[in-house]
Amino acid sequence: MIDTNLLQQLRRLVGKRVAYSGHACRVIEILDSEKSLVLRCEDRQPVIQGNQFGEATRRVQQCHTLHLFDENGELNPVITSWLDPGQLR
């Protein structure tokens, strides 16, 4: 589980636009059990999404899932840069 204080800070990011890998993205979800943050790219062409059988069904915006912590247990520096520095503890 994610620390309660950090989770509150991350919730403030949901719905906000952020820059990731040179693209404009929006934070759309926090995956507590996987300790990840989900971003949706808003400035890229939609990609084709397949159904459970691998058949192309629709076009959707590309998403990225970022791990909250690195292998040392430190908060991902990319995510840290999006948080308000006055709230980091």
N, C-alpha and C positions, 0 to 999 in steps of 0.2 A: 504494500500500500504506500501511497505517496503521503509525505508529511502534510498535515492539515494546513499549515501556513503556506507552504509551497503550492498546494492545491488551490487555495484561495487566490493566490497571485496568478496562477495559470488560468483560472476561470475568467479572469479579467481580460485575457488575451482572446478568448473565444469571440469570433465575429470581427476581430481586428485584422487589418491588412498589414502584412509584413513582407520584407524582401527575403527571398530564399533562392540561392543559386542563380542570382541575376533575374529572377522572375517575381512578379507581384502575386502574392498568395494571400489567402485568408485562412486563419486558424478556425477549423470547424469542429474539432472534437478533442477531448482528453480521454485517453484510454488508460484508466487507473490500473487495471489488472495487468496491462502490458507495459506500463510506465512509458507511454508514448504520447505524442502530440500529432494530430492529423491536420495537414494543410491541403487546401485546394488551390491549384494554379488558376489564376483568372486572366492571364494575358497570353495563354497558349491555346492552340487549336484543340478542340475536344478530341478525345481518342475513342476508338470503338471498344465497347464493353461487350464481352461475351456472356452468355448465360451459363448455367451449370453444365451444359453439354458442349460448350465451346463455340456455340453458334453466335455470330454477331447479332446483337439485338438493338443497341442504341449507342449514341455518342454521349460521352460524359466528360467533364473537366478532369484533367489529370490530378491525382492526389499523391501526396508524399506522407510517409509516416516517419517521424523522427523520434529516436530514443531520447528520453529525458536525461539519462545519465550515461557517462562514458564508462569504460571498463574499470576505472578507479573509483567509481561511485560519485564522481563530481557532476554537477549539473552541466548539461550540454552547453558549450560556450555560445552557440548560435541562439539557443533559447534564452540564455542569460542576457544577451544583448537586446532582446525584445522586452525584458522586464524592467520595471521602474527601479533604478538603482537604489533609491531611498527605501525600498521595501525589502531588499535582499538582506538576509540575516545569515 
